[in-house]
Amino acid sequence: MAGGFWLRVAVAGAAVVSLAGCGKADLAVLKAPGCPEEGSARPAREEDRPAGTVWAWAPLFQAPEGTPGEGAVPGLTDVVSIADGGHTLVAVRSDGTVWSYGTNVDGSLGHGSRERHYLAEPRRITGIGPAHAVYGSGPTFYVVLRDGTVAAWGSDRFLVKGGKREGYDGVATPERVPGVRGVAAMGPGSLNAFALRGDGRVLGWGINLTDVLGDRDGTRLTTIDGVRGVFDVASAGGAVVAATADGRVCAWGGNAHGLLGVEPRGGQSGRPVLVRGLTDVVQVAGGSDVAYALGRDGTVRAWGRGASGALGDGDRSDHTSARPVRVEGLPEIRRIAAHGLTGYAIDTSGGLWAWGSGLTLGDHAPRTARPVRIPLPGPALDVSGHHAIVGAR
C-alpha cells in the first residue's frame, strides 16, 4: 500500500515538472476537451454516386503550351469520382474502371512508367478495380476498392507501402496498401495518409512529425486512439480533422495555425480534441493548414491558415484563426472540398463556388478573398483541383 502511494506521488510530481516546462500554447492544448468517444455510428458509403462529365477550367500544371485551358476532358464521361494532383488527374467511372491523364510524375499516371511525359487523353489504368472512389495528395493516388481495400501508386513509395521504408523510387502501377481493409473513405495528406473504416475508426500511416498518428513512434499503419463514430475525415496539413456522428468536429496534430481550435496557437496533440464552435456538421475538408466544415443548415465555416484568402473572410494576408468563422457570400451549400489554399463549395442547385488561392482557378481566380462562382455547363457534382464532375442540365 505504501509503495503504491509513493508511486502515485512520483507520477504526480513528474507530471507537475512536465507541465512546468510547457509554454502557454502547450498547456492550452493539454487542457483542451477530448473528443467524445461514445459515438457508434458507421459511415455509409455513397454507393450510388451521381455520374457526369469531367470539366476542366484550367490546364494541369506543366501541361504543354497550347493545351486547352477550359472544356470537357475527352473520354471522361460517366465519372463518379475524381482526384486532381496538380499535374495528374485520376477518375473513377461508374463501371469501376480507373482512368488518368496529365503529366507523369514518378509514376503518377499509374501505367507502369516512371518516365516524365504528358498524356493528353485519358487512358485506363489496368490491374485495378472495381473501384469505388479515388483520393490524392500531389502525385500519389489512393483508390478505395469496392471490397474495402485500398490500392495506391505514385511518387511516394513510402506511403504506397503503408509507411514501410523501402527506397525512394515512385510506384508506377497500383498496389494494395498492406493491412488496410474495411475502408469507406480517405483523407490523405502530403506526408501521411488516413483512411476511414466502416466501423467509424480512423487508420493512419506515414510521417508523425506533429503527432497526427498519435503519441507514438513509428510510421506503420495504426488506429488513431481517442476518436470513434467518425463519418468523415480530412488531412489539413499539420493536423487532421474528423466529423463525428453527433455533428461535432475533432482534430489532432499540430496547432501552429490553430487547427485544433485552441488558443493561444502552438503546441500539438496526438490526442484528438474537440474543436469548439462547430455543431451539426455533416462534412469536413482540409487544405494546406486550413480546414472547412459544412453544417446541416448549408453554411460553411473555416479555420486555420488564411493566406491568399483561404478563410474566405476578406483578408488575403497570411493570418490565422483558431475560431471557425463563417464563409460569407455563399448560398445554401451541399458539398465542400479543398485544394491547397483554395476552398470549394457546391450549392444545392449545383453551382460551384471557390475562394482563396487562384493557383488552380486560372482565369476564374477571385479578385478578393470572398467566394466567386465558377461557370460550368451544368450542375457540379464534385470538384477537385482544376476539375469538376458536371451533370446534365
N, C-alpha and C positions, 0 to 999 in steps of 0.2 A: 504494500500500500504506500509506504513512504517513498519507495523507488519510483512509483507511478506519479506521485505528487511532484517530486523534484524533476522528473522528466517533463511534466506539463509546464513547470516553471521555466525550464531551459528552453522549451519550444516557444513559449510566450516571449521570453527575453530575446530570443533570436528574431522573432517577428518584429519586436519593437525596434531593435537595432537596424533591421532591414528597412522598416518604414522611415526611420530617422534619416537614412541615406537617400530617400526618394525625394524628387522635386515635387512641386505642386501638381504638375501635369500627371506624373506617375501616381500620386496619391489619389487624384480625381478619378483616374481610370480604375484603380484598385477598389475604390468605394462605389463605383457605378453599379446600378442594379443589374443582376444577372438576367439572362434570357429565361423566361418561364419554360419549364420542361414538361408541363402536363399535356401538351398537345399530342394528339394521336392520329390526326387526320392524315390521310395518304394522298399525295399529289396525283391528280388524274392527268394522264397524257392526252393530248389533243389528237385522238385517233383519226378524226375526220377533219383534217386541216383543209381550209379552202385553197383551191389551186388557181394559179394565174400565170401571167406572162412576166418575165423579168425585164424591168425597165431601168436603164442607166441614165443618170443626168450629168455624169462627168466620167471621163475615161479613167481606167485604173492607173495607178502610179506607174511611171516609166513605160506606158504604152507607146508604141511607135508614133512618130509625128504623122498627123493626118488621120489618126484614129477618131471616128465619130465621137463627139462629146455627149450626145444625148439621143436616146432612142431605144427601141426594143432590142434585146440581145438575141441574135439569130439562133433559132432552135430551142431556146429555153421557154417552152410553154408547158402548161400542166405542172407547174412547180409549186411545192408546198413549203419549202424551207430554203433559206439562203444564208451564206456566211461570206462576207466581204473582208478579206485580209489586207486590203490596200492594194497589193499587187495582183492577187489571185482571187477569183470568185468561185465558190463551190455551191452547187444547187442540188436539192433532192426533189425528184419528180414523184407524182402520186403513185407510180408503179414501183417505187422503192429504189429506182436506179439513181446513181450519183454522177454528176457532171461537173466539169471545171473548165475555166478558160482564164487567160491573162498571162502574166509573166511567171515563169517557173523559178522560184527562189528556193534553191537547195531541196527540190523535190516537192514543192507545194502543190503542183498540179496533180500529183498522185499517179502519174502514168509510167513510172519506172525510171525516169531520168532525173539526175540532179543538175544537168547542164542548164545554164540560164538561156532561156529563149522565150519568145512570145507566141502564144496560141490564140489566134484571132477568133476562132469559132469553137464553141463548147464541144468537148469530147467526153464520152462516157468513161468513167473510172471503173475498170474491171476488177473482179475478185472481191467485191464488196456488195453487201445487201442481203435481204431487202432492208432499206434504211428508213428510219422514222424522221430524223431531223439532223441538221448539221450546225456546228458551232465552230468558231475560230478565234484565234488570237495571233494577229500578224500572219506569217506564213506557215502556221501549224494549225491543222484542222482535226476536228473530232466529230465522228458521226455516231449518233445513238441508233443502234440497230433495233429492229422490231422485237428481237429476243431479249432486249435489255442490256446487251453488252455494248462496248464502245470500241470502234475502230479509229485509228489515228494515223497521221502521216505528216510530213513536212519538215521544216528546218530544225526543229528542236527534238533531237533524238532522245534526250534525257526525259522529256515529258511523254513522248510517244511510248517509251519503255516503262512508264509508270513510276518515274523517279529513280530508276536504276542508271547509274553512271556507266556508260558503255560507248565511249568515244564521242566525237563531236560532229560526225557527218550527218546530213539530213537523211530522213527515211522517205524514199521515193515511191513506195507502194503501201497501201493501207495494211496495218497490223492491229490485232486485238490488243488493247491495253490490258496487261495481265492483272487478274484479280478483280476487275471492275465488272460487276453484274447487277442486275435488277435496277438499272438506271432509267429514270423518267425524263431527265433534262440535265443540262450542264451550264456551267458558268466559268469558262476558262479565263485565266489571266496570262500575262506575258512571262511570268516566272513560275507559275504553278497552275494547277487545274483542279476544278471542283465539279463533282457530279452529285446530283440529287437522286437518291434512290426512291423506289416506290413506297418504301416504308416511312418516308419523311426524314431520314437521316442524310447527312452530307458527308461525302467522301472527298479527300483531298490528297494531293501529292505534289512534289516539286520543292522549290526553294522556300525555306521557312524563315526568311530574313526578318519579317515583322510579326512572327508568331501566328501567321494565318493558318498553319497546320496544328495549332495548339502549342502548349508548353511542353515541347519535346524536341529531341534531337532526331536527325534523320530526314530523309527525303522520300521514303517509300510511302505507298498507299496507307492511309489511316482514316478512321472515322472521327469526325470532329466531335469532341465531347462538349456537353453543355447546351446543345440545341437539338430539339426534336419537333416533330409536327411541321416541318418546313414544306412549303409548296412552291417556292421559287427562290433561286439563289443566283447571285451575280458577283463576279470579281470586280472591285472598283480600284484596282491598282494595289496600293499598300494595305488594303483591308477587303473583307468580304461582307456582303450584306445579304440577309435572308428574310423573306416574308414568311410568317408562321400562320398556322390555321386560324388563330384568333385575331388576325388582322394587324398584328404588331410586327415591328422590324427589329431584328437583332444584328449586331455587327461584331466582328473581331479582327484583330490585326493592328496596324499602325494608326495612330490618332494625330499624326503630324498635320493633317489637313482637316481634322475634325470629323472624320468619317464614322467614329464611334458615337458621335453626338455628345461628346464630353468636352467641357471647358474647365480650365484652360487647355488649349490644344497641346498635344505632345504625348509621349508615352506610347505604350502598346499593350495589348492584352490577347493572350491565347484563349481566354475565357470569353465566350460570347456575352455581350452586354446589350441591354435594351436601349434602343435609340428613342429618346423622349420626343414627344410631339407628333407621333405618327400612329394613327388608328385606322381601322377598316381598310388596310392596304391589300390590294389584290395582285400586284406585280411590282418587281424591282428591276432596275437596270444599273449597270456600272460602266464608267468610262475611265479616264486617266485621273485617278484620285478624286473623282466626283461620282455621286450616286443619286439615283432618282427613285421615287416611289409613286405609284399610281393608286389613288384612293377609289373606293367603291363608288363615290359620287362623281368620278370622272376628272378630278383635279390632280395635278402633278406637283410634287414637291421635290426640291433639290437641296443637297448639302455637300460639303467638301470644298474642293478647289474650284474657284470661279474664273480662272484665266480664260481669256478670249470670249467671255460671256457665257461660260458653260453652266452657270447657275440660272441663267435666264432672268436675272434681276436688274438688267440695265447697266451693269458695271462690267467693262471689259478688262479691268486691271487684274493683276494676279493676286486676288484676295481669297479669303476662305470664310466659310460659315459652318459652325458645328450645329447650328439650329436649322432644321429643314424649313426652307422658305418656299412659298407657292410660286410656281412659274406663271406669271400673269400673261394675259393676252391669248389664252387658249380656249377653244370651245370645249365641250364635254369630250373627254378622251377615253378610248377603249384599250389602247395598247401603247407601250413605250419601248424605247431602245436607246442605246448609246454607242458612240464610236469615238474613242479618244476624248477630246474636249467638246464633242458635239452631242447634243441631246435631240431625240426624235419623239414625236407623238403622233398617233393616228387617231383622228376623231371618229365619232360614231357614224359619220357619213362617208368615211374613207379618205378624208382629206389628210395630207401629210404635212406636218409642221416640223421645223428644225430651228435650233438656236445654238450659239457657241461658235467654235472654230469653223472657218469656211474651207478648211483643207479638203474635206470630202464633198463639199457642196457646190464646187465650181462656180458658175455664174449666178447661182441662187444663194450665195453666201449672204447672211444678214448684214446689213449696214449698221445695225445697232445690236445690243445684247438682249434683244427680245425675239420671240418666235416669229418666223416668217413661213408662209405656205409655199411648198414646192409644187409647181403644176405637174400633174400627171394625166395621162389619157383615160384613166379610170380610177376606181377606188383602190387605195392602198390596202393590202392585206398584211404585209410585213415589210420590214426595212432593215438593211444592213449596209453601212458604209455609203458607197456610191450608188447603191441599187435598192429597188423596191420590187416586191411582187404586186402586180397590178391585176385586179379582177375586171371582168366585163362590166360595162355600164348597164 
